[in-house]
Amino acid sequence: MKNIDILVDNATCLRGDNLIFDNISFNLSNGEILFIMGPNGCGKTTLIRSLCGIQHLENGCIKINNVNINNPECNFLENLVYIGHNDSLSENLTIYENLEYLNKFDLSNKDKFISNPNKFLKFFDISKYKNYLVSELSQGNKKKVALSRLLFTNKKIWVLDEPLSFLDEDSKNNLIKLFLDHITNGGLIVTSTHIDFSNYFEKSKYLNMKGININE
Amino acid sequence: MNSIIFKKEIYTYFRNLNYIFLPLIFFFLVISIFPLVIGPNKSLIAKIIPGIIWITIIFTSLLSSSNFFKDDYNNGISKCI
């Protein structure tokens, strides 16, 4: 099994003149889950975006397997799935077409979804909406489609932004089961959440973020 | 992978007809208004109309070129893959 370590060291992020967060440090290795908690606007999403390399850090660094993610040699995206709070789905495609598209771009698996789509659509119980356009779906179903990506990826690092929002109880339990499976298979999960579900996990870490400091 | 991108763009365009018709309407509007503005000068119109058509084509493609990336950016696909 491939070992993966994520190290965030003194991360500081500014947007304009506003300090979003500063001096955030943590490390995470295989089989661990990190919950990022805090009030609205405290920088959870920004931290998650900087983990994916989308957000520039003012100070500090993020290393995966001791290689800085800004280093072009660090192919961390080959091993990282990011699902943001907007669902990364094309409104004008059906559920099936969307997942097919995302599957083609996911080089970690070899057309796993396309070979057996019904198996993956059943997990979150969305197979009946298979040929619906995403724009016709409810918010919860959109979230389920977005999360279905996790079922057919072989990537080890999952970076999720509020995965539990909009989901019903059954789907929440399914998702937590999926997380447990992933953790026991040696994966890593970074997730921001408002709902504490750490009691399901043996090795969980917390990151409590404070509020934003606005320079007036 | 190229074929799947192509397929996605084609579906996006044909399920969203305003992507196709808005530039077309713009194109014909510009072309038809030009002679009205210039006046009934046949030889002048005959001289400049090919240039006007080409310039309008360029502007029209500029108008619709933002659609290529705007959707992918807005719904976050460009961030997640």
Chai-1 contact restraints between the chains, C-beta under 6 A:
chainA,res_idxA,chainB,res_idxB,connection_type,confidence,min_distance_angstrom,max_distance_angstrom,comment,restraint_id
A,I54,B,K79,contact,1.0,0.0,6.0,A-B,restraint_1
A,Y82,B,C80,contact,1.0,0.0,6.0,A-B,restraint_2
A,G84,B,G76,contact,1.0,0.0,6.0,A-B,restraint_3
A,N86,B,N75,contact,1.0,0.0,6.0,A-B,restraint_4
A,N86,B,G76,contact,1.0,0.0,6.0,A-B,restraint_5
A,S88,B,G76,contact,1.0,0.0,6.0,A-B,restraint_6
A,S88,B,I77,contact,1.0,0.0,6.0,A-B,restraint_7
A,S88,B,C80,contact,1.0,0.0,6.0,A-B,restraint_8
A,N92,B,T12,contact,1.0,0.0,6.0,A-B,restraint_9
A,N92,B,R15,contact,1.0,0.0,6.0,A-B,restraint_10
A,N92,B,N16,contact,1.0,0.0,6.0,A-B,restraint_11
A,L93,B,Y11,contact,1.0,0.0,6.0,A-B,restraint_12
A,Y101,B,I4,contact,1.0,0.0,6.0,A-B,restraint_13
A,Y101,B,K8,contact,1.0,0.0,6.0,A-B,restraint_14
A,K104,B,M1,contact,1.0,0.0,6.0,A-B,restraint_15
A,K104,B,I4,contact,1.0,0.0,6.0,A-B,restraint_16
A,F105,B,I81,contact,1.0,0.0,6.0,A-B,restraint_17
